[in-house]
Amino acid sequence: MSLPPESQGLTLTVLGCGTSPILPSSTPLPRTMGIAILGGVMSTLASHHMRSHLPSPSPSGTSTPALEPPERLPGKFVACDSRREAEKQVKSALGHYNFPLTTLTNQNVTGARKADVVLLACKPQGFKDILGEEGMREALAGKLLVSILAGVTASQIEGFLYPGEDTSVEGKRCRVVRVMPNTASFVRESMSVIQTCTPPLSDTHLRLVTWIFSSIGRTVSLPASAMDASTALCGSGPAFFALMLEAVADGAVAMGLPRAEAQMMAAQTMRGTTGLVLNGEHPAMLRDKVSTPGGCTIGGLLVLEEGTVRGTIAKAVREATVVANIKDSLKMWLESCAYPVPDLSHRYYNTHISLSNPWDVHPVSPARQVQQEGAFQPLTHNSPTPLSNL
Ligand SMILES: NC(=O)c1ccc[n+]([C@@H]2O[C@H](COP(=O)([O-])OP(=O)(O)OC[C@H]3O[C@@H](n4cnc5c(N)ncnc54)[C@H](OP(=O)(O)O)[C@@H]3O)[C@@H](O)[C@H]2O)c1
């Protein structure tokens, strides 16, 4: 395959491209986010190239509005990792696209120097090691740094790269943007949240970031204040939907369907439902349409309402949002105290949020204890973000 014209384009470098065995080695799915994103980008570029050699499709055949692509697209790729095995893994996952692809081991600074856009995709706790490497700050100067690290804010990254009032780097900083994809990136069905920046990203940068993440699913731009709720909805969401999927399959198995068929039927039904909603059908209208008077659907729906499924699911999203907020706030507070930051995440899973006051954490929760010990400002009953003023 000859190289598409885009290969003359930007260089996209991934720091932390991957060897981690997220999925069993027999699976054809990518194993790391770095490979998933590079695969999405390359696949989109390859299909652009193929389309440019085909007659234009009839406009009536398109249902999704086309994304306005940036003027310059990525065309060269650099995949960096700390382990030699990653080079083989990256090449075997992405080599067939035939784009210029360089793999590097323990050469993050070299990778960043070659880049126009850097994607930071290491484990969250590893960002200081990578960004603290000698020469990294200079290698990143003037570039776009896209971080997908869960729980690491853009200001934490900027604060680490440019601590204090270091004016010597004015004009030489990189532009940091945080994007939160989700686990469905591995099947190019991510819901990725691009955090809006202050000052805003240039139109070119925003279109480029949007284009990159559109290659693995859908994108939305939201401010930093929406990140905890977004984490709960899109990060935890697949776990919530998986539980509902299992539950409906269990019901069908209980009524005699074979397990494998029940699971596939449940998954396809969930997918069909999301397809209808994403094409403009309102969920309430959808429910009404399939609920014939005296029929089985309305019977099932009433059981769900009696079981307060709607309220329970909504509360689960609220709980996840509050836990994400507490974790972030406590981590930031501990970091600002310059104490070593222990992994305290396991301590929050016992928090309980009452329906009448969702922001009131259970009196005996660790968060309340820390608050009583003086770490937090008191929770105010009407505050939507009780711990964000740390
Ligand atoms: N997976 C998801 O669903 C998801 C969703 C949203 C966001 N994220 C975020 O995306 C990031 C990547 O996720 P992942 O699931 O792909 O994680 P991962 O499997 O841990 O991949 C990170 C890669 O970075 C490598 N690495 C570690 N230290 C490095 C260094 N000093 N230099 C270069 N490479 C280094 C790791 O190598 P080793 O294996 O040798 O450590 C690993 O191959 C994480 O920060 C995660 O929070 C993930």
PDBQT file of the ligand as one rigid body, heavy atoms in Angstrom, charges set to zero:
ROOT
HETATM    1  N1  LIG A 401      -7.698   1.331  30.293  1.00  0.00    +0.000 N 
HETATM    2  C1  LIG A 401      -8.699   2.185  30.352  1.00  0.00    +0.000 C 
HETATM    3  O1  LIG A 401      -9.864   1.823  30.194  1.00  0.00    +0.000 OA
HETATM    4  C2  LIG A 401      -8.423   3.635  30.573  1.00  0.00    +0.000 A 
HETATM    5  C3  LIG A 401      -9.464   4.585  30.467  1.00  0.00    +0.000 A 
HETATM    6  C4  LIG A 401      -9.179   5.943  30.658  1.00  0.00    +0.000 A 
HETATM    7  C5  LIG A 401      -7.888   6.338  30.947  1.00  0.00    +0.000 A 
HETATM    8  N2  LIG A 401      -6.911   5.402  31.045  1.00  0.00    +0.000 N 
HETATM    9  C6  LIG A 401      -5.560   5.863  31.375  1.00  0.00    +0.000 C 
HETATM   10  O2  LIG A 401      -4.735   5.577  30.267  1.00  0.00    +0.000 OA
HETATM   11  C7  LIG A 401      -3.423   5.295  30.741  1.00  0.00    +0.000 C 
HETATM   12  C8  LIG A 401      -2.949   4.026  30.060  1.00  0.00    +0.000 C 
HETATM   13  O3  LIG A 401      -3.865   3.004  30.385  1.00  0.00    +0.000 OA
HETATM   14  P1  LIG A 401      -3.568   1.509  30.007  1.00  0.00    +0.000 P 
HETATM   15  O4  LIG A 401      -4.741   0.759  30.438  1.00  0.00    +0.000 OA
HETATM   16  O5  LIG A 401      -3.135   1.442  28.587  1.00  0.00    +0.000 OA
HETATM   17  O6  LIG A 401      -2.343   1.289  31.025  1.00  0.00    +0.000 OA
HETATM   18  P2  LIG A 401      -1.116   0.362  30.941  1.00  0.00    +0.000 P 
HETATM   19  O7  LIG A 401      -1.550  -0.920  30.389  1.00  0.00    +0.000 OA
HETATM   20  O8  LIG A 401      -0.498   0.380  32.254  1.00  0.00    +0.000 OA
HETATM   21  O9  LIG A 401      -0.159   1.053  29.858  1.00  0.00    +0.000 OA
HETATM   22  C9  LIG A 401       0.755   2.018  30.198  1.00  0.00    +0.000 C 
HETATM   23  C10 LIG A 401       2.076   1.682  29.516  1.00  0.00    +0.000 C 
HETATM   24  O10 LIG A 401       3.057   2.646  29.906  1.00  0.00    +0.000 OA
HETATM   25  C11 LIG A 401       4.261   1.968  30.128  1.00  0.00    +0.000 C 
HETATM   26  N3  LIG A 401       5.224   2.692  30.954  1.00  0.00    +0.000 N 
HETATM   27  C12 LIG A 401       5.333   2.689  32.312  1.00  0.00    +0.000 A 
HETATM   28  N4  LIG A 401       6.390   3.462  32.706  1.00  0.00    +0.000 NA
HETATM   29  C13 LIG A 401       6.939   3.960  31.560  1.00  0.00    +0.000 A 
HETATM   30  C14 LIG A 401       8.067   4.801  31.293  1.00  0.00    +0.000 A 
HETATM   31  N5  LIG A 401       8.820   5.302  32.272  1.00  0.00    +0.000 N 
HETATM   32  N6  LIG A 401       8.351   5.099  30.009  1.00  0.00    +0.000 NA
HETATM   33  C15 LIG A 401       7.585   4.623  28.999  1.00  0.00    +0.000 A 
HETATM   34  N7  LIG A 401       6.535   3.803  29.196  1.00  0.00    +0.000 NA
HETATM   35  C16 LIG A 401       6.204   3.473  30.447  1.00  0.00    +0.000 A 
HETATM   36  C17 LIG A 401       3.781   0.719  30.819  1.00  0.00    +0.000 C 
HETATM   37  O11 LIG A 401       4.808  -0.250  30.840  1.00  0.00    +0.000 OA
HETATM   38  P3  LIG A 401       4.865  -1.316  32.073  1.00  0.00    +0.000 P 
HETATM   39  O12 LIG A 401       3.784  -2.293  31.807  1.00  0.00    +0.000 OA
HETATM   40  O13 LIG A 401       6.214  -1.836  31.926  1.00  0.00    +0.000 OA
HETATM   41  O14 LIG A 401       4.649  -0.536  33.343  1.00  0.00    +0.000 OA
HETATM   42  C18 LIG A 401       2.618   0.321  29.954  1.00  0.00    +0.000 C 
HETATM   43  O15 LIG A 401       3.038  -0.403  28.850  1.00  0.00    +0.000 OA
HETATM   44  C19 LIG A 401      -3.492   5.186  32.253  1.00  0.00    +0.000 C 
HETATM   45  O16 LIG A 401      -2.945   6.337  32.836  1.00  0.00    +0.000 OA
HETATM   46  C20 LIG A 401      -4.972   5.121  32.563  1.00  0.00    +0.000 C 
HETATM   47  O17 LIG A 401      -5.271   5.792  33.767  1.00  0.00    +0.000 OA
HETATM   48  C21 LIG A 401      -7.132   4.081  30.865  1.00  0.00    +0.000 A 
ENDROOT
TORSDOF 0
